[in-house]
Amino acid sequence: MKSQIVYIVLLGVAFVAQSSLALKEEDCEVCVKTVRKFAETLNDATKKDFKLIEAEFKKFCKQQKNKEQRLCYYLGGLEESATGILNELTKPLSWSMPAEKVCEKLKKMDAQICDLRYEKQIDLNAVDLKKLKVRDLKKILNDWDESCEGCLEKTDFIKRIEELKPKYVRSEL
């Protein structure tokens, strides 16, 4: 009886440890979202054959941009990819493995896969520009395809953004 209780407690501890170690979407956001998006494009016949999945993934990668394209490069889904670990993606998908688990396996093969992050969007109506870093202020101007000629200090960038704000930011009614 006592050994059964110890066994049950150990199982409980193992379960909690396993669930806390599981990869969360925010830990590997580009991979999880891209794998999920790709898996949704597959029909039932394709989902069962990892070779067909591989061919579809290469087609899928040709249409991707930015972070998703970088992920395709890391996995070997692009022609110019130096290495390829596509089997680590296609086989688990053919077994209907969830995107989080697929990315967890991929992370073990190549840690940089989970280093990809989407850039946070800045809400210019709510943010205090004085609290942003100069890098973020420059990014705002770059996103607008604007420059800040002669800007040397943070206050110069803030002033330029404030000048351009009416042109690019719509205030809610």
Buried (B, 14 or more C-beta within 10 A) or exposed (E): EEEEEEEEEEEEEEEEEEEEEEBEEEBBBBBBBBBBEBBEEBEEEBBBEBEBBBEBBBEBBEEBEEBBBBBBBBBBBBEEBEEBBBBBBBBBBBEEBBBBBBBBBBBEBBEEBBEBEEEEEBEBEEEEBEEBEEEBBBBBBEEBEBEBEEBEEBEBBBBBBEEBBEEBEEEEE
